[in-house]
Amino acid sequence: MTDVSVTKSGPAAVSAGGTATYQVTVTNNGDVPATGVSVTDTLTGPALVTNAAADQGSCTFRGQTATRALGTINAGDSA
């Protein structure tokens, strides 16, 4: 069974006009591959996503939202 978890790390707040970097990690804690995995992260407030990248799969971003299409994450792996 798949058991997928998502963690996000980065600053809790950013000053007006400032920049911040956040890392979103998706982990398959299950014992079989998780397929068709994607994650969407939406920022709050007036913040805008200006860049997004993934170690695996592809990323798109627009406005306050970044979406990562990660595909398959094997058991015990992270992306």
Contacts in CASP RR format, 6 or more apart in sequence:
PFRMAT RR
TARGET T0000
AUTHOR 0000-0000-0000
METHOD contacts of the structure
MODEL  1
MTDVSVTKSGPAAVSAGGTATYQVTVTNNGDVPATGVSVTDTLTGPALVT
NAAADQGSCTFRGQTATRALGTINAGDSA
1 30 0 8 1.000
1 31 0 8 1.000
1 32 0 8 1.000
2 28 0 8 1.000
2 30 0 8 1.000
2 32 0 8 1.000
2 33 0 8 1.000
2 34 0 8 1.000
2 75 0 8 1.000
3 28 0 8 1.000
3 29 0 8 1.000
3 30 0 8 1.000
4 26 0 8 1.000
4 27 0 8 1.000
4 28 0 8 1.000
4 29 0 8 1.000
4 30 0 8 1.000
4 34 0 8 1.000
4 37 0 8 1.000
4 73 0 8 1.000
5 26 0 8 1.000
5 27 0 8 1.000
5 29 0 8 1.000
6 24 0 8 1.000
6 25 0 8 1.000
6 26 0 8 1.000
6 27 0 8 1.000
6 39 0 8 1.000
7 24 0 8 1.000
7 25 0 8 1.000
7 27 0 8 1.000
8 22 0 8 1.000
8 23 0 8 1.000
8 24 0 8 1.000
8 25 0 8 1.000
8 41 0 8 1.000
9 22 0 8 1.000
9 23 0 8 1.000
9 25 0 8 1.000
10 20 0 8 1.000
10 21 0 8 1.000
10 22 0 8 1.000
10 23 0 8 1.000
11 20 0 8 1.000
11 22 0 8 1.000
14 20 0 8 1.000
14 47 0 8 1.000
16 46 0 8 1.000
19 50 0 8 1.000
22 41 0 8 1.000
24 39 0 8 1.000
24 41 0 8 1.000
24 68 0 8 1.000
25 78 0 8 1.000
25 79 0 8 1.000
26 37 0 8 1.000
26 39 0 8 1.000
26 68 0 8 1.000
26 70 0 8 1.000
26 73 0 8 1.000
26 78 0 8 1.000
26 79 0 8 1.000
27 73 0 8 1.000
27 76 0 8 1.000
27 77 0 8 1.000
27 78 0 8 1.000
28 34 0 8 1.000
28 37 0 8 1.000
28 73 0 8 1.000
28 74 0 8 1.000
28 75 0 8 1.000
28 76 0 8 1.000
28 77 0 8 1.000
28 78 0 8 1.000
29 76 0 8 1.000
30 75 0 8 1.000
30 76 0 8 1.000
31 75 0 8 1.000
32 75 0 8 1.000
33 72 0 8 1.000
33 73 0 8 1.000
33 74 0 8 1.000
33 75 0 8 1.000
34 72 0 8 1.000
34 73 0 8 1.000
35 71 0 8 1.000
35 72 0 8 1.000
36 69 0 8 1.000
36 70 0 8 1.000
36 71 0 8 1.000
36 72 0 8 1.000
37 70 0 8 1.000
37 71 0 8 1.000
37 72 0 8 1.000
37 73 0 8 1.000
37 79 0 8 1.000
38 67 0 8 1.000
38 68 0 8 1.000
38 69 0 8 1.000
38 70 0 8 1.000
38 71 0 8 1.000
39 67 0 8 1.000
39 68 0 8 1.000
39 70 0 8 1.000
40 65 0 8 1.000
40 66 0 8 1.000
40 67 0 8 1.000
40 68 0 8 1.000
41 65 0 8 1.000
41 66 0 8 1.000
41 67 0 8 1.000
41 68 0 8 1.000
42 64 0 8 1.000
42 65 0 8 1.000
43 49 0 8 1.000
43 64 0 8 1.000
43 65 0 8 1.000
44 64 0 8 1.000
45 64 0 8 1.000
47 64 0 8 1.000
48 63 0 8 1.000
48 64 0 8 1.000
49 61 0 8 1.000
49 62 0 8 1.000
49 63 0 8 1.000
49 64 0 8 1.000
49 65 0 8 1.000
49 66 0 8 1.000
50 61 0 8 1.000
51 61 0 8 1.000
52 59 0 8 1.000
52 60 0 8 1.000
52 61 0 8 1.000
52 66 0 8 1.000
52 68 0 8 1.000
53 59 0 8 1.000
54 68 0 8 1.000
54 70 0 8 1.000
54 79 0 8 1.000
55 79 0 8 1.000
56 70 0 8 1.000
56 71 0 8 1.000
56 73 0 8 1.000
56 79 0 8 1.000
57 68 0 8 1.000
57 69 0 8 1.000
57 70 0 8 1.000
57 71 0 8 1.000
57 79 0 8 1.000
58 68 0 8 1.000
58 69 0 8 1.000
59 66 0 8 1.000
59 67 0 8 1.000
59 68 0 8 1.000
59 69 0 8 1.000
60 66 0 8 1.000
60 67 0 8 1.000
61 67 0 8 1.000
70 79 0 8 1.000
73 79 0 8 1.000
END
